Structures are given as C-alpha cells and as structure tokens.
Amino acid sequence: MAKHRGNPADNAPRRRGRKRRPFWQELPILIVIAAVVAALLVNFVGRPYVIPSESMEPTLHGCADCVGDRIYVQKLSYYWGDPKPGDVVVFVGPPSWNDTFRSTRSRNTAVRGVQNFFSFFGLVPPDENDLVKRVVAVGGQVVQCCDEQGRVTVDGEPLYEPYVHTDYLWVSGQQNETYPRGRIFGPVHVPQGHVFVMGDNRRNSRDSRAHVGDPLQGTVPVDNIRGKAVFKIWPPGRIGPVRSENPQP
C-alpha cells in the first residue's frame, strides 16, 4: 500500500521570527556600548582639551576676554615615536610646575568620585595640570638664548620661528640682566627622554624657560605628554588644523 507523502512544505520546520525587544530594553545596552567606545577613544586615541591661557597665541586662543579654543589632541603619533621639534603638545606639568595649579574637583568625596568617573569617559576634564606648548628641542640637544640677533639656538643653530609674533624687544649688545626673566637662558642640555617646550606667545608664557633652575632644567619628560594637538574644533570661526612647524634647520 502506497504511503501518502503529503505536501513537503507541510513537513518543513516552521520558522519563527525573533520577537524584537522593546526600545526601552535595548537602550541600556546601547548606552553601555557607547560608553565603552567613548572610554576607549578618550584613553587610547585622543580627546578634546580647552586652551586656558594666552601662552600659545596667536596659534591658539585662550585670552581672558575671548572664547578659548577647544582642540583635539591625538595620542596615536607617540605610540610609535617621540615628539619632534615644532610639535604642539599637551602635557602634565612636572611637580615643580604645579605651584599655581588648583584642583577643579569637589571637596565632597561622593561628588569627586562622580567627577572622576565621568572624566574616564571624557565628559569631565582630567584633574591634572595640563599645559600646551610647542617643542623646540628634544633629548640630546642643547638649547639656549640668545644669539646676536636675539634668536633661540639649538646645537648652536638659530631657530626659524614664524609662529612667534610677540617677544621682548632685543637690542644687540644690551646687558643681559636688563631683560625680563626667561628672555635669556641656558645653555640647557636636554636629557634623553625629555623635551624643552616654549609658548608661541613669548611675552606671556610660563614654560621651560621659567624652570631652568629646577632639577630637570625646565625640561618635560616624554612620559608626561598626553598627545599632539592636531585640530581646533571650537569656536566655529577658528576651526582648522594645528600645524607642526619644525623650527630647526
């Protein structure tokens, strides 16, 4: 007796469509994923910083009566190499540079914990003395000021610094002690693994020159560098790249 096979489609397993979760159930998962991605980007790729002072004008604005530039600082460049002359870098000031630093964290333990938590994700600035300056000399080089024309020299060669628009007037042959502190300095032998930094606004920048009497002679350990400034992201009228300009011949 022949067996009735029936319609093959009747014997096929029924496919049951997956029931989509309500959005309110997916939202916490999306938030966690976004937070993890943000934390990875902030801690390993780069993060924004605010320019707090006039020390890098006109390259970067941070004057008291203007909107301070927001810059993006990337970390990737220094995973495979050290800072180079002309790089604009953000770094943590060595201990002797922290005399004017005041923590922005709350004294309340709970609030401070929340601030530190959000800082990990880039939503609150880090609680450290972050500064931005330009590298003028690196480990193994000798930097000083000044030659007969008032220029900074590295290994005896004068620097070409078109980014400097404000510096103290130099009169050849004038006595050194009549110049403001920091106009004349050195020679400083930059140790390996360190850099010598200066602001583009030489008349208003407390940089390596102000710390040549410190144990590190004003140099900054490369390990203190948070990254390289590459782009101005705010305000809209100043959006654009932050250029490295090697001043050394």
C-alpha positions in Angstrom: 0.0 0.0 0.0 1.5 3.3 -1.1 2.2 5.8 1.7 0.8 9.2 1.4 3.8 11.7 1.3 1.7 14.8 1.5 3.0 18.3 0.7 6.7 18.6 1.6 6.0 22.2 2.7 3.7 20.8 5.4 6.7 18.8 6.9 9.2 21.7 6.8 10.0 23.1 10.2 8.2 26.3 10.9 10.4 29.3 11.1 9.6 31.5 14.0 10.6 35.1 13.7 12.5 36.6 16.6 10.5 38.9 18.7 12.2 42.3 18.7 12.9 43.7 22.1 11.2 47.0 23.1 13.4 50.0 22.6 13.4 50.7 26.4 15.0 47.3 26.9 17.7 47.9 24.2 18.5 51.5 25.4 20.7 50.5 28.4 22.7 48.1 26.2 23.3 50.9 23.6 24.3 53.3 26.4 26.8 50.8 27.8 28.3 50.1 24.3 28.6 53.9 23.6 30.2 54.5 27.0 32.8 51.7 26.4 33.6 53.1 22.9 33.9 56.6 24.3 36.2 55.4 27.1 38.5 53.6 24.6 38.7 56.6 22.3 39.4 59.1 25.1 42.0 56.9 26.8 43.8 55.4 23.8 43.1 57.5 20.7 42.6 61.2 21.8 40.4 63.7 23.5 39.5 67.4 23.4 41.1 70.0 25.6 40.4 73.6 26.4 43.1 76.3 26.0 43.1 78.1 29.3 45.6 80.9 28.7 47.3 83.2 26.2 50.6 81.4 26.1 50.1 80.0 22.6 48.6 83.0 20.9 48.1 83.6 18.0 48.3 79.9 17.2 45.8 79.0 19.9 43.4 81.5 21.7 42.9 81.4 25.4 42.7 85.0 26.5 40.5 86.0 29.4 38.0 88.0 27.3 37.6 85.6 24.4 36.2 82.1 23.8 39.1 79.7 24.5 39.9 77.3 21.7 38.9 73.7 22.0 41.5 71.5 20.4 41.6 67.8 19.6 44.7 66.0 20.9 45.5 62.6 19.4 47.7 60.1 21.2 48.5 57.7 18.3 51.6 59.5 17.0 53.6 59.0 20.1 52.8 55.2 20.5 55.4 54.6 17.8 57.7 57.7 18.1 58.7 60.6 20.3 57.6 64.2 19.9 59.5 66.2 17.3 60.7 69.8 17.2 57.7 72.0 16.2 55.0 69.7 17.6 52.3 71.4 19.7 51.8 69.1 22.7 49.6 68.8 25.7 51.5 67.5 28.8 51.2 67.2 32.5 53.3 69.8 34.3 56.2 68.2 36.3 55.9 68.7 40.1 57.8 71.9 40.2 55.4 73.4 37.6 52.3 72.9 39.8 52.7 75.8 42.2 49.8 77.7 40.6 47.6 74.6 39.9 44.4 74.3 41.8 42.2 71.2 41.5 38.8 71.6 39.9 37.4 68.6 41.8 34.8 69.0 44.6 35.8 68.5 48.2 32.8 66.3 48.6 34.0 62.7 48.3 30.9 61.4 46.6 30.8 64.3 44.1 34.5 63.9 43.4 34.0 60.2 42.7 31.3 61.0 40.2 33.6 63.7 38.5 36.4 61.1 38.3 34.1 58.6 36.8 32.8 60.9 34.1 36.4 62.0 33.4 37.3 58.5 32.4 34.7 58.7 29.6 35.8 62.2 28.5 32.8 64.1 29.9 34.7 65.9 32.6 38.3 67.3 32.2 41.1 65.3 33.9 42.1 66.6 37.3 45.7 67.4 36.4 47.9 70.4 35.5 47.6 70.0 31.7 49.5 72.6 29.7 50.0 73.2 25.9 53.3 74.4 24.4 55.5 73.9 21.4 58.5 71.6 21.4 61.7 73.5 20.5 64.4 70.9 21.4 64.4 67.2 22.2 66.7 64.8 24.1 70.4 65.1 23.4 70.2 68.7 22.1 71.5 71.9 23.7 69.1 74.8 23.7 69.8 78.4 24.8 69.1 82.1 24.1 70.3 84.2 22.6 72.5 84.7 19.5 73.5 88.2 18.4 70.0 88.7 16.8 68.1 87.6 19.9 67.2 84.2 18.5 66.9 80.9 20.3 69.5 78.4 19.2 69.6 74.6 19.3 73.1 73.0 19.0 74.4 76.4 18.0 72.0 76.9 15.1 69.3 79.7 15.3 65.7 78.6 15.1 63.3 79.9 12.4 60.1 80.6 14.3 57.4 82.3 12.1 54.8 81.3 14.7 56.2 83.7 17.3 54.6 87.2 16.9 55.1 88.6 20.4 58.5 88.6 22.1 60.5 91.1 24.1 62.5 93.6 22.1 66.1 92.6 21.5 68.8 95.2 21.3 72.2 93.7 20.4 74.9 94.3 22.9 72.5 95.3 25.7 73.2 93.9 29.2 71.6 90.5 29.9 70.2 91.5 33.3 68.1 94.2 31.8 65.8 91.7 30.0 62.8 90.1 31.7 63.4 86.7 33.3 63.3 84.0 30.7 64.4 86.1 27.7 67.9 84.9 28.2 68.6 81.3 29.4 70.8 78.3 29.0 72.7 76.5 27.7 70.4 73.6 28.7 71.4 70.1 27.8 68.1 68.3 27.2 68.3 64.8 28.7 67.2 61.8 26.7 63.5 61.1 27.1 62.7 64.8 27.7 61.8 67.8 25.6 62.2 71.6 26.0 59.0 73.5 25.4 58.1 77.1 24.8 54.9 79.0 24.2 54.3 80.9 20.9 53.4 84.0 22.9 56.9 84.5 24.3 55.8 87.6 26.4 53.2 85.7 28.3 54.2 82.1 28.6 55.4 80.3 31.7 57.2 77.5 30.0 60.6 75.7 30.2 62.4 79.0 30.5 60.8 79.7 33.8 62.0 76.4 35.3 65.6 76.1 34.1 66.7 76.3 37.8 64.7 73.1 38.6 66.2 69.7 38.8 65.0 68.9 35.3 66.3 72.3 34.0 62.8 73.1 32.7 62.6 70.0 30.5 59.5 67.8 30.4 59.6 64.0 30.5 58.2 62.5 27.3 56.1 60.2 29.6 54.2 63.3 30.8 53.0 64.1 27.3 49.3 63.4 26.7 49.3 63.8 23.0 49.8 66.0 20.0 47.4 68.9 19.2 46.1 68.4 15.7 42.9 70.3 15.2 40.9 73.3 16.5 37.3 72.1 16.9 35.8 75.3 18.5 34.7 78.1 18.1 33.4 77.7 14.6 35.3 80.7 13.2 38.6 79.1 14.2 38.1 75.5 13.2 41.1 74.2 11.4 44.4 72.2 11.8 47.1 72.9 14.4 50.3 72.7 12.3 53.7 71.4 13.4 56.4 73.7 12.2 59.9 72.4 12.7 62.0 75.5 13.6 65.3 73.7 13.4 67.4 74.0 10.2 
